[in-house]
Amino acid sequence: MRFKTLALVSALAATLSTSALAQTEIQWWHSMTAVNGEWVNDLARQFNESQKDFKIVPTYKGQYDESMTAAIAAFRAGNAPHILQVFEVGTATMMASKGAIVPAGQVMKDAGEKFDPAAYIPAVAGYYTAPNGQMLSFPFNSSTTVFYFNKDAFKAAGLPTDKAPATWPEVVAAAAKLKASGHKCPFTTAWQNWTQLESFSAWHNVEFATKNNGLSGLDTRLKVNSPLHERHIENLASMAKQGLFIYKGRSNIPEASFVSGECAMIATSSGFYGNVAKNAKFAYGLTALPYYPDVPGAPQNTVIGGASLWVMAGKKSEEYKGIAKFFSFISTPEVQSASHKRTGYLPITTAAYQLTDKSGFYKQNPGTDVAVTQMIRKVTDKSRGIRLGNYVQIRAIEDEELEQVWSGKKTAKEALDAIVTRGNEQLERFQKANKG
């Protein structure tokens, strides 16, 4: 009997071992941390548990620019991941990387997975689609810029808590009251280039760059030194001098100052919602971005942010099948709706948005639908999106120049003119390198 038991155990172990060996691993490099990192790991786990043939292995590879650089180096060395999460700023560069990527639409088609680009929110799908109509990367954590405010701080300052500032003059007035009540950081902004230049442009229906903001050609040039851009950066500089706007750093670094309660208002990503919902120890609200009421057509719509998933070239057929199945899994209305509720990122399909709406989530959590409603407004050629080559470098230039303004070393005009001059040099280099 003992030998029979041992034989059964051995047979079972051999079966499990064979099953494990039969699983095809899919390497997924991403840039999600904290609560969003937990979300990514949970998505991989849920998919892995839903079937036995494939195993998604998520790996954090640093911030967006770092993971993109690492993946390009890995591709050249012949050991790139199967899936790479790339922020929207890197889209033009990835599109120009001939031979390095396989279009997501093609991956889905070859694997026989159901895939209808029309099912995705137009503003999301359109951004990652080539002129020939083929979707190049897969929408994942798509976000847009929104405005968060600390209701407890507003109450202490004698400000209404049921109505956030809707215009920039109202933001200035609210910031002044917050400061008078003792708040040392009335307003800050994360992703200053995205929120105060890119989204600001689309929200006010003014050009950020020529050629439909780069969507219609590589010979695009920056236009962020317009009178309206100059006026806005001057106003922020004036707020900085008065202690109404406190600059807290680049990218998403300033977000921590809102969660801690230090800063009472912040313009940042809708994808910040998960962090706020989990970690803020005060009552908070979400609302649309402020605008200048005297600008014709404002507010228009905001532009896409976040990232998409790119499929790297040079992999086996079976591996591409696994990638396609994973993409189908994360696109289901149920998974999408749950992700949207958890993170604040957009529900990338219309079905997911409708499912979330029917669940009563938006009524129970006022403001959580702002990201969607800002994006689904009718778009214009000036507000469809921004797709520029070498934009990682251009954003670094924008950060450098804006920091000169906040510190009082440059005027708004000087900084914006420098952004245009230096940024156009980057655009010209990209254009020459990708003439074909």
N, C-alpha and C positions, 0 to 999 in steps of 0.2 A: 504493500500500500504506500509505503514511504517513497519507493522508487517511482510509483505512478504519479504521486504528487509532485515530485521533483521534475519528472518528465513534463508534466502539465505546465509547471512554472517556467521551465526552460522554453517550451513551445510558445507560451504567452509572451515571454521576454523577446523571443526571436521575432514574433509577429509585430510587437510594438516597435522593435528596432527597425524592421523593414518598413513599417508605416512611416516612421520618423524620417527614414532615408528617402522615402518616396515624396515627401513634402518639398515643394519648390520654394526656396526662400527669395523674397523680394526685398531688397535694401531700399529704404526710404530715408533720405537725408532731409532734415527740417531745421527750422529756426525758432521753434516755439519753446517758451520757458514758463515756469510757474504754473498757474492754473490752465493756461493754454497748452502747455507741455503735457499736463495730465490728460487733457482732452485728446491730444494726438495719440498718446499711449493707449487710451481707452478705445479709440476708434480701431487701432490696429488689433487690440485684444478681441474686440467684438467681431471683427471680420474673421480673425483666425479661428474663433470659436464657432463661427457660422458654417464652416466647411473644413475639409481635411486635406485638400490638395495643395494649398498654398499658405505660406506664412509671411506676413508683412513684418519686417524688422525696422522699426523707427529708430533713427539715431540723430541726436542733436549735434549740429555741426557749426555752432556759433551763430552770430547775427546774420541777417540776410546777405549782406555784402561778403561776409566771411565764408558762408556756406557755398555761395555762388563761385567764388574764387577757388575754393577747395575742390569743387566738382569739376571745374574746367581743367584744373591740374590733374585730377584723377582720370578724366577722360583721355587726356594726352598720354597718361601712363598706362591706359588700358584697364583701369579698375574703377570706373565710374559707378555710382549707384544706379539702380533701375529707375527710381523716381527722385526728382529733385524739386524741392519747394523753392520757388523764385519770386521775390517781391515784384510788384507791378513795374517798378522802376527798371528792372532788368529785362523786361519783355522785348524791347527792340533789339537788345544785344543777343538774346536767345534766338529770336527770329532770324537773325543774321548768321547764326552759328550753323552753317550748312554742314550736314553730315554728322553733327553732334547729337541731334535730337530726332525723334520720330513723332510726327504730328499725332496728338491725342486722338483726333477723329479717326485717323488711319488705324491706330491700335485697336480702337473699339470695333471698327468695321471688320478688320482681319480676324478678330476673335469671335465675331458673330454676336457681340453684345448689343442689346438694344440701345440706340443712341440717337436722340433727336435734339439738335442744337436749339430748336424752337421751344423746347421745354424749359430752357434756362432764361433767367431774367435778361432781357435784351442788352441792358447796359453792361452786364457781366460777360455774357457770351460774345458780344460784339468786340470787346476790348482784346480778347484773346484769339480772335478769328482773323485769318489772312484775307487779303483782297479777293482770293478765289473762293472764299466761303468756307474753307476748311478750318476747323478749330485746332489750333496748334498746341495749346496747353489746356489742362483740365482745371476749371474753376474750383477753388478750394476755400480758403479763408478770405473771401472777398469782403472788404469793409469800405466804409466811407467816413468822412469827418463829421463829428457831432460835438455838441456843447454840454458839459456836465457842470452842475452847480450844487453847492453844499447848502441844503435847506436850513440846517441848524445855524450856520453862519449868517444866512440871510435873515433869519428870524431875530438873531441877536443884534443885527444892524438895522432892524426896523424895515426890512425889505419884504415884499410879498413872497411867500414860499410856493404859491400855486402858479406863479407866472414868472418865467425867467426872462432876462433881457433879450429882446428880439432884434434890436439894432445895435450898431456899434456905439452911437451916442448913449444908448441905454446901458451898455456895458461900462462905459466910462463913469456914468452917474452911479451905477451900482458899486463899482470899484471904489469910488470916493467915499460912499457911505460905509463900506466894509472897512476901509482904512480908518475912518473916523471912529469906528466902533472898536478899534484896536487890532484889526486883522493885519498882519505883516505881509501877507501875500494875497492880495485880492484876486488877481488874475495871472495865469500863466498859460503857456501853450506847449504842447508836445509836437514833434514832427513839424517844426516851424515852417519848413519849406513846403510841405504838403498842405498844411492847414492855412497858412497865411499868404501863400503865393499861388499854388496850384488850384486847390479847392476854392480859394478866394476868387480866382479868375473865373472859373466855371459858374460859381454861385452868383456872380455879377454879370455873366455873359460877355466877358471881355477876353480877348485872345491872350493866351500865355505864350504861344509861339505861332509862327506862320505855318502854312500848309496844314490847316485844321489841327493845329497843335502837334504836328508831326505824323498824324495818321495818314496823310495823303502824299508823303514823300520824304526822302532823306535830306533834301535840300531845305530843311526847316531852320528857322532862326528865332531866337528869343525876343519877346516883346514885353518883358516884365518891368520896363522902365516907363510905362504909360503914365499919364497924369493921375489916373485912379490908383494904380499901384503905389505911386509916390505918395499920394495923399494918405493911403492906409498905413504905410510903413512910418511916415512922419507922425501920424496919430499914435501908433504904438510906441514910438520913440518918446513922444511927449508923456505918455502914460508911464514909461520906464523912469523918466526923470522925476516924476511926481510920486514914485513908489506905488503906483497902481498896477503896473505890470512888472512882474519879477521873472527874469529869464532864468530858467532852471537847467538848461543844457539841451543837447541834441537828441534826436530820435525820440524814444519813449521814456527817457530818463526822468522828465518832469512829472510823469504820471504818479510816481511814488509820493510826491508832495501833495497831491490831491487826496489820495487814499489815506494818508496820515492825518489829514485835516489842516495841514499847513496852508495850502492854497485853496481858496473858496470857489474859484471858477477855472475851468480848463477846456481848451479846444483840443480834441485828440480823436483817436480812432473809435469807431463803434465797437471794435474788438477789445476795447478796454473794459467793457461792461462786466465780463466774468470776474475780473479782478475786483472791481468796485462792489459788485453784488456779494462777493465772498468776504472781502476784507475791510470795507468801510464801516466805521463804528458810528456813523451819523446818517441822518435822512438825506437823501440826494435826489436829484432830478436830471433827466436828459431832455434836451430840446435841440432844435435846428440851429445851424450856425447863424451868427449875427450877420447883418447886411447893412448897407448904406441905403436908407429909404429914398434918397433923391436920385439914385442911379436907375435909369430906365431898364425895365426887364428884370430887375432884382427882386426877390431871389429867383434864380433859374433852377439849376440842379447841381448836385455835387458830383465829383468824379470817383472812380473806383480806386481803392487802395488794397492793402493786404497782399495776397500772393496766390499763385496758381501752381499746379503740379506739372512738371515737364518730364517727359519720358526720354531717357537717354538711349542713344543708338548702340548697336553692337551686342545686343542681348539675344538669348535663345527664344525660339518660337513659344515654347511652353511658359517661359517667364513673362512674355508679353500677354499671354492669356490670363495669367494671374493678375497682372497690372489692370487689365480691362475689367476683370471681375471685381477687383477692389474699387475701381472707379464707379462701377455700377452700384456697388454696395453703399458707398458714401453719398450717392446721388438719390437714394430712395427718399421719398417724402418724410418717412418716419425718422430716419437717421439725420437728414438735413434739418428738420424742424427741431429735433432734440439738440443738435449742435448750435443752431441759431439761438435758442433759448438759453443755452449754457454760456455761450461766448459773446454774443452781441454781433458776431459776424453775420453777413447777409445770408438769408436762405437762398441758395443759388438757383432754385427752380421755383416757378410759379406755384406748383402743387404744394411745395413745402411752406410757402408763405400762406397759402390758403388754409392748410392744415393747422398752422400756428394760430391764425386768426380765429378759426372755428373753435380752437381749444380754449379761447378766452384769455390767452397769455397777455395780449396787448392791453386788454381792459384791466387786468389784474396788475400789470406793470407799466403804467403810463410812461410814454416816451420811448419804449423799446421798439416801436414801429417807425421811429423817426428816420433811421438809417435807410429803411426801405422806401418810405415815401419821398425822401430827398432824391433817391436814385431813379425812381420810376416816373418822374415828371418828364414832360416832352423835352428832348434834348435838341440842341442846335449844333452847328458845325464848330462853334466856339466852346461848347460844353460837353462834347461827346467823350472826351478823354484826352490824356496826354501820353504820347509815346515817342520818346526821344532816345537817340543813341548816346552812349557814354553818359547816361543820366546819373549813374552812381557818382561819377566825378563832378557832374554839374551840381548835384545836390550838396556835395562837400563845399563847392564854391559858394553856393547860396548860404550855407551855414556860416562860413568864414566871413562873408560880407555883412550878413545880418548881425552877427555878433559885434562887428565894428560899429554898427548903428546903436545897438543897445548899450554899448559902453561909452557912447558919445564921441567916438573917434572919427566917425564919418556921418555925413548927412544921408538922408534917405536917397536922394538923387545920386550922390556919389556911389553909394553901395549898389543901387539897382543898375546904374550904368556899367559898373564893374562886372556885375553878374552877367549882363548881356554880352559885354566884350569877351570876358573869359569863357563864358558858356558857349558862345558862338565858335570859339576856337575848337572846343571839344566836338561840337556838331560838325564842323568842317572836317576834322580828322576822321570822324566816323563815316561821313559821306564818302571821303576818298578811299577809305579802307573797304567799303562795301558797295562800290560802283556797280558791280554785277547784280 
